[in-house]
Amino acid sequence: MTCALAFGLALLFGLAMQRGGTCTVAAVDEWRSTRRLTRLAALVEASLWVCGGLLLARQWGHPMPLPQGYPLSGWTLAGAALLGLGAVLNQACAFGTVARLGSGEWAYAATPLGFYLGCASAGAVFAPPVPTPLPGAPPLAWVPGWVAWLFLAAAVWRVATGLLRRRSAFGAPWSPHAATAVIGISFMGLVLTAGAWAYTDVLAELARRMAQGLPQRLALGAALLAGALAGGRIAGKWQRHRLRFGQLARCTAGGLLMGWGSLLMPGGNDGLVLLAMPMLWPYAWAAFGTMVLAIGIALQALARR
């Protein structure tokens, strides 16, 4: 029963990724071109949904292992910058890659391959020190319990005001806030049923030959992709795209840079937003800000060209 629920949540997770067009590159580009922060605020909101869900789970006595944090260092910022530059080259972050695959853009299957190669080669290329986890509980553990009930009230208000209206599930694309609400809630359910999980973390662990519980996590990854494909079909966005060598090379190179950045930070884009940032670890929020800045600078440079 728990496994079936986890797979269902992974399907919903992938569906929301595809339907909402959730992507850090798209979010920064929206701000650069229109000065609107809708998508960027929605990404931060996804972290807050997970954060609130963890607080509620703690209030209800649900035991769970919380991800460890790491000290903020120059390697953290360098890795975040590489992650941002790789996302620009790839034209999609970890979230956006899943959404592109859900639309039938199979060239983006090269991005996870490049990410794996980046994780496998980062030690030889950069020779960074082994990151030492911070001792003790994350800052989230010190947040007062009554904050969880404020979150619950906010969640009820969101649903009651029509954030997840039925008509948005089939016709028009979901709003960024609706998509990230579903992403945050479904991911929170995955944490409770299958443990802390991000597909880029699985690739990183595979590259370092440290992956545990691999069959189940690969099955969840397949369910995530199936949900994205279903989202593309429902929205009528799925179509066959010709594979071109230049696009495959670009996605592989973008994935390689993101893999390098993931090992230096450490943590991928999805793990950063949905695991480390909800724990309120300072290094995660600094890394996200650096990644956003790197993406903005790179997009502005490309626009001037």
C-alpha positions in Angstrom: 0.0 0.0 0.0 2.8 2.4 0.9 4.7 1.6 -2.3 1.6 2.2 -4.4 1.0 5.5 -2.7 4.6 6.5 -3.3 4.4 5.7 -7.0 1.1 7.6 -7.3 2.7 10.6 -5.7 5.7 10.4 -8.0 3.3 10.4 -11.0 1.6 13.5 -9.6 5.0 15.1 -9.0 6.0 14.6 -12.6 2.6 15.7 -13.9 2.9 19.0 -11.9 6.5 19.5 -13.2 5.2 19.3 -16.8 2.0 21.2 -16.5 3.3 24.2 -14.6 6.4 24.8 -16.7 8.4 25.0 -13.5 12.0 25.8 -14.3 14.6 28.1 -12.7 15.9 29.3 -16.1 12.4 30.2 -17.2 11.8 31.9 -13.8 14.9 34.1 -14.1 14.2 34.8 -17.7 10.7 36.0 -16.8 12.3 38.4 -14.2 14.9 39.6 -16.7 12.4 40.3 -19.5 9.3 41.4 -17.6 10.6 42.2 -14.1 7.9 39.8 -12.7 8.9 37.4 -10.0 5.9 35.0 -10.4 7.9 31.9 -11.3 10.8 32.6 -9.0 8.5 33.2 -6.1 6.7 30.0 -6.9 9.9 28.0 -6.7 10.6 29.5 -3.3 7.0 28.6 -2.3 7.6 25.0 -3.2 10.3 24.9 -0.5 7.9 26.5 2.0 5.3 23.9 1.2 7.8 21.1 2.0 8.9 23.0 5.1 5.4 23.4 6.4 4.6 19.7 5.6 7.7 18.6 7.6 6.5 20.8 10.5 3.1 19.2 10.4 4.6 15.7 10.3 6.7 16.5 13.3 3.6 17.8 15.2 1.8 14.5 14.4 4.7 12.5 15.6 5.8 11.0 12.3 9.5 9.9 12.6 11.7 10.7 9.6 15.4 11.1 8.9 16.2 14.7 8.0 18.8 15.5 5.3 22.1 16.8 6.7 23.5 20.2 5.9 26.9 21.4 4.9 29.0 24.5 5.8 28.9 27.5 3.4 32.2 27.8 1.5 33.7 29.0 -1.7 33.1 25.5 -3.2 29.4 25.9 -2.4 29.2 29.2 -4.4 31.3 27.9 -7.2 29.2 24.8 -7.5 26.0 26.9 -7.5 27.4 29.1 -10.3 28.3 26.0 -12.4 24.9 24.6 -11.8 23.3 27.8 -13.0 25.5 28.0 -16.1 24.8 24.4 -16.9 21.1 25.0 -16.7 21.4 27.9 -19.1 23.4 25.8 -21.6 20.9 23.0 -21.2 18.0 25.6 -21.5 16.4 23.9 -18.5 17.1 23.1 -14.9 16.5 19.7 -13.3 12.7 20.5 -13.1 12.6 21.8 -16.7 14.4 18.8 -18.0 11.6 16.5 -16.8 9.1 18.9 -18.3 10.9 18.9 -21.7 11.0 15.1 -21.7 7.2 15.1 -20.9 6.7 17.1 -24.1 8.5 14.5 -26.2 11.9 16.4 -26.5 14.0 13.2 -26.3 17.2 15.1 -26.7 16.9 16.0 -23.0 17.5 12.3 -22.1 21.1 13.3 -22.7 21.0 15.7 -19.7 20.8 13.0 -17.0 23.7 11.3 -18.9 25.8 14.4 -18.8 24.8 15.0 -15.1 26.0 11.4 -14.3 29.3 12.0 -16.2 29.8 15.3 -14.3 29.3 13.7 -11.0 31.7 10.9 -11.9 34.4 13.3 -13.1 34.1 16.2 -10.6 36.7 14.8 -8.2 39.3 14.4 -10.9 38.6 17.7 -12.5 38.4 19.9 -9.4 39.8 17.8 -6.6 37.5 19.4 -4.0 37.7 18.5 -0.3 35.2 15.9 0.9 32.2 17.9 2.2 31.8 17.3 5.9 28.2 17.4 7.1 27.3 19.8 9.8 26.6 18.2 13.2 23.2 18.5 14.9 19.7 19.0 13.7 18.8 21.4 10.9 17.5 24.9 11.8 13.9 23.6 10.9 14.0 21.5 14.1 14.0 24.7 16.2 11.0 26.3 14.5 8.1 26.4 17.1 5.3 23.9 16.6 2.6 26.5 16.3 4.0 27.6 13.0 2.8 24.2 11.5 -0.8 25.2 12.2 -0.3 28.5 10.5 0.9 26.5 7.5 -2.1 24.2 7.6 -4.4 27.2 7.7 -2.6 28.7 4.7 -2.9 25.4 2.8 -6.6 25.3 3.4 -7.0 28.9 2.3 -5.0 28.1 -0.9 -7.3 25.2 -1.9 -10.5 27.1 -0.8 -9.7 30.0 -3.0 -9.5 27.8 -6.1 -5.7 27.4 -6.5 -6.2 23.8 -7.7 -9.4 24.2 -9.6 -10.5 21.2 -11.6 -10.5 23.1 -14.9 -6.8 23.9 -14.7 -6.0 20.1 -14.6 -6.9 19.5 -18.2 -7.2 22.7 -20.3 -4.9 25.6 -19.8 -1.4 25.3 -18.3 -1.3 25.4 -14.5 -0.2 28.6 -12.9 3.3 28.5 -11.4 1.9 28.8 -7.9 -0.6 25.9 -8.5 2.1 23.7 -10.0 4.6 24.3 -7.2 1.9 23.8 -4.6 1.3 20.3 -6.1 5.0 19.7 -6.4 5.6 20.6 -2.8 2.7 18.6 -1.4 3.4 15.5 -3.6 7.1 15.6 -2.7 6.2 16.0 0.9 4.1 12.8 0.6 7.1 11.1 -1.1 9.4 12.0 1.8 6.9 10.5 4.3 6.3 7.3 2.3 9.6 6.6 0.5 12.2 8.8 2.3 14.0 11.9 1.1 14.4 11.5 -2.6 15.5 13.6 -5.6 16.4 12.1 -9.0 19.6 14.1 -9.3 20.7 12.7 -6.0 20.2 9.2 -7.4 22.4 10.0 -10.4 25.1 11.5 -8.1 25.1 8.4 -5.8 25.2 6.1 -8.8 28.3 8.0 -10.1 30.0 7.6 -6.7 28.7 3.9 -6.4 26.9 4.8 -3.2 23.3 4.3 -4.2 21.1 2.5 -1.7 17.6 1.2 -2.3 18.3 1.6 -6.0 15.4 -0.5 -7.5 12.7 1.4 -5.6 14.3 4.8 -6.4 14.6 4.0 -10.1 11.0 2.9 -10.1 10.0 6.2 -8.6 12.1 8.0 -11.3 10.2 6.0 -13.9 6.9 7.1 -12.3 8.1 10.7 -12.3 8.8 10.5 -16.0 5.5 8.8 -16.7 3.7 11.6 -14.9 5.5 14.2 -17.0 4.5 12.3 -20.2 0.9 12.1 -19.0 1.0 15.9 -18.4 2.3 16.5 -21.9 -0.5 14.3 -23.4 -3.2 15.9 -21.3 -2.1 19.4 -22.3 -1.7 18.4 -26.0 2.0 19.5 -25.8 3.4 16.1 -26.6 4.9 15.7 -30.1 7.8 13.9 -31.7 10.9 16.1 -32.0 13.8 15.1 -34.3 17.0 14.3 -32.5 19.8 16.6 -33.7 23.4 16.2 -32.8 23.9 19.8 -31.8 21.0 19.6 -29.3 22.2 16.3 -27.9 25.7 17.8 -27.4 24.2 20.9 -25.8 22.1 18.9 -23.3 25.0 16.6 -22.5 27.4 19.5 -21.9 24.7 21.3 -19.8 24.2 18.2 -17.8 27.9 17.8 -17.3 28.2 21.4 -15.8 25.2 20.8 -13.6 26.8 17.5 -12.4 30.0 19.3 -11.5 28.1 22.0 -9.7 26.0 19.4 -7.8 29.1 17.7 -6.4 30.8 20.9 -5.4 27.8 22.4 -3.6 26.7 19.6 -2.8 23.2 18.9 -4.1 21.3 19.2 -7.4 18.7 21.8 -8.3 15.7 19.7 -7.3 17.4 18.5 -4.1 18.4 22.0 -3.3 14.8 23.5 -3.6 12.9 20.5 -2.2 15.3 19.1 0.4 18.0 21.5 1.6 16.1 24.8 1.5 13.1 23.5 3.4 15.5 22.4 6.2 16.5 26.1 6.4 20.2 25.4 5.9 22.0 28.7 5.2 24.3 27.1 2.6 21.2 26.0 0.6 19.7 29.5 0.4 23.0 31.0 -0.4 23.6 28.5 -3.2 20.1 29.1 -4.6 20.7 32.8 -4.7 24.1 32.3 -6.4 22.6 30.0 -9.0 19.8 32.5 -9.8 22.5 35.3 -10.1 24.6 33.1 -12.5 21.6 32.3 -14.6 20.6 36.0 -14.8 24.1 37.1 -15.8 24.4 34.3 -18.5 21.0 35.1 -19.9 21.8 38.8 -20.1 25.1 38.1 -21.8 23.3 35.9 -24.4 20.7 38.6 -25.0 23.3 41.2 -25.7 25.0 38.9 -28.2 
